[in-house]
Amino acid sequence: MRKTAYFVLACAGVFVLAAGFQACKNVSIEELKQSMQLVDIETKWVSKFYQPWPPRLILVPAVSFRVKNTSSKPLTYINFNAIFGFKGEAENLGDNFLAAIRGKAVAPGETSDIIALKSNFGVEGRTVKSIEENPMWKPVTVKIFARSKGSQFVLLGEYDVSRTIDFKEPEPVEVKPNE
């Protein structure tokens, strides 16, 4: 009787392990790429650091987008990596990794909330105008990669970062003389 009980428990354990391994199956690169589409893509430059006096401003390239689920299964556990670089150069300017789609799955045919990624490095100047005139402010591209459930990273697209600056310097404060 004891041997039968051990045998039944062993069989149940093997069944649970087999089901668990099947559930943790890696997603292929092709499946991952075909399961999503990037929509509402916007690129711009955003403030990483601003100091009014002495004046100092650091702008970094950023990208935002939504993910449309083009598969028949819900999208869950999707990580994104954005690699920013000067156009035509091999060296990276910066990157950003984000575990974006987690608890709330994106249903088939639906679109995710906005996902925003920004570089950790950018261009520095004293003001927005000084950055716009800075010769080191060269054209930048961003490559967006995705990864899910142990898959390899897959390139979803490469985009030029616009020259739009999403930062407004505060108006100078004027001291009014006593009347």
C-alpha positions in Angstrom: 0.0 0.0 0.0 2.8 2.4 0.9 4.6 1.7 -2.4 1.4 2.5 -4.3 1.0 5.8 -2.5 4.6 6.8 -3.2 4.1 5.8 -6.9 0.9 7.9 -7.1 2.7 10.9 -5.5 5.7 10.5 -7.8 3.4 10.4 -10.8 1.5 13.5 -9.6 4.8 15.3 -9.1 6.0 14.5 -12.6 2.7 15.7 -14.0 2.9 19.0 -12.1 6.5 19.5 -13.2 5.7 18.7 -16.8 2.8 21.2 -16.8 5.0 23.8 -15.1 7.7 23.4 -17.8 5.1 23.7 -20.5 3.7 26.9 -19.0 7.3 28.4 -18.8 8.0 27.7 -22.4 10.2 30.4 -24.1 8.6 32.6 -26.7 10.4 32.5 -30.1 11.7 35.7 -31.6 9.2 35.3 -34.5 6.2 34.8 -32.2 7.2 37.8 -30.1 7.7 40.1 -33.1 4.4 39.1 -34.7 2.5 39.4 -31.5 2.8 43.2 -31.2 3.0 46.4 -33.1 4.3 49.7 -31.9 1.8 52.6 -32.4 1.6 56.3 -31.4 5.4 56.6 -31.5 6.7 60.0 -30.4 10.4 61.0 -30.0 11.7 64.2 -28.4 14.3 65.6 -26.0 13.4 66.0 -22.3 15.1 67.5 -19.3 17.3 65.3 -17.2 18.7 68.1 -15.1 18.0 71.9 -14.8 19.6 74.4 -12.6 18.7 78.1 -13.0 21.8 79.6 -11.4 24.5 79.1 -12.5 22.6 78.1 -15.6 22.9 74.4 -16.5 20.6 72.2 -18.5 21.0 68.5 -19.6 18.6 67.2 -22.2 18.3 63.5 -23.1 16.5 61.8 -26.0 13.3 60.0 -25.2 10.7 57.8 -27.0 7.1 57.0 -26.1 4.8 54.5 -27.7 1.9 52.1 -27.1 1.9 48.4 -27.9 -1.0 46.9 -29.9 -1.5 43.2 -29.3 -1.8 41.6 -32.8 -1.9 38.0 -31.5 -4.8 35.8 -30.3 -3.3 35.6 -26.7 -3.0 38.3 -24.0 0.4 40.0 -23.9 2.1 39.7 -20.5 5.6 40.1 -19.0 7.1 42.2 -21.8 10.3 44.0 -21.2 11.6 46.9 -23.4 15.0 48.2 -24.0 15.7 51.4 -25.9 19.2 52.0 -27.3 20.0 55.6 -28.2 22.9 56.5 -30.5 24.2 59.2 -32.8 23.1 58.6 -36.3 25.7 56.8 -38.3 27.9 56.0 -35.3 28.4 52.6 -33.7 28.8 53.8 -30.1 25.7 54.1 -27.9 24.7 57.5 -26.5 22.6 55.8 -23.7 19.9 53.3 -23.1 16.9 52.5 -20.9 15.4 49.2 -19.8 11.8 48.9 -18.6 9.7 46.0 -17.4 6.6 47.6 -18.9 3.8 45.1 -19.3 3.4 43.3 -16.1 0.3 42.6 -14.0 -2.4 44.0 -16.4 -2.2 42.0 -19.7 -2.9 43.6 -23.0 -5.9 41.7 -24.5 -5.9 40.6 -28.2 -6.6 43.6 -30.4 -6.2 46.1 -27.5 -3.5 48.7 -27.0 -1.3 49.3 -23.9 -0.9 52.4 -21.9 1.9 54.8 -23.0 5.4 53.3 -22.4 8.1 56.0 -22.1 11.9 55.4 -22.3 14.6 58.0 -22.0 18.4 57.8 -22.4 20.6 58.1 -19.4 23.0 60.4 -21.3 22.4 63.4 -23.6 23.7 66.8 -24.3 24.5 69.7 -21.9 24.3 73.4 -22.2 23.4 76.5 -20.3 20.0 77.2 -21.9 17.7 75.6 -24.5 19.1 78.1 -27.1 22.7 77.1 -26.3 21.8 73.4 -26.8 20.1 74.1 -30.1 23.3 75.9 -31.2 25.7 73.2 -29.8 27.6 71.3 -32.5 27.6 68.2 -30.3 23.8 68.1 -30.6 23.8 65.7 -33.5 21.0 63.6 -35.0 20.1 60.6 -32.8 18.3 57.4 -33.5 16.6 55.0 -31.1 16.3 51.2 -31.5 13.5 49.6 -29.5 13.8 46.0 -28.5 11.4 43.7 -26.7 11.8 40.5 -24.6 9.3 38.2 -23.0 9.4 35.1 -20.8 13.0 34.2 -21.4 13.1 35.0 -25.1 16.0 36.7 -26.8 15.6 40.5 -27.4 13.9 41.2 -30.7 14.3 44.5 -32.6 10.9 46.1 -33.1 12.0 49.2 -34.9 14.6 52.0 -35.3 13.4 55.6 -35.3 15.0 59.1 -35.7 14.7 61.2 -32.6 13.1 64.5 -33.5 14.6 67.9 -32.5 11.5 68.8 -30.5 12.5 69.9 -27.0 9.9 69.2 -24.3 11.2 71.7 -21.7 10.4 75.3 -21.0 12.8 77.5 -19.1 11.1 79.5 -16.4 10.6 83.2 -17.0 13.3 85.3 -15.3 12.1 87.0 -12.1 12.3 90.8 -12.2 12.9 92.8 -9.1 10.7 95.9 -9.1 12.2 99.0 -7.5 10.3 100.5 -4.6 8.1 103.3 -5.7 
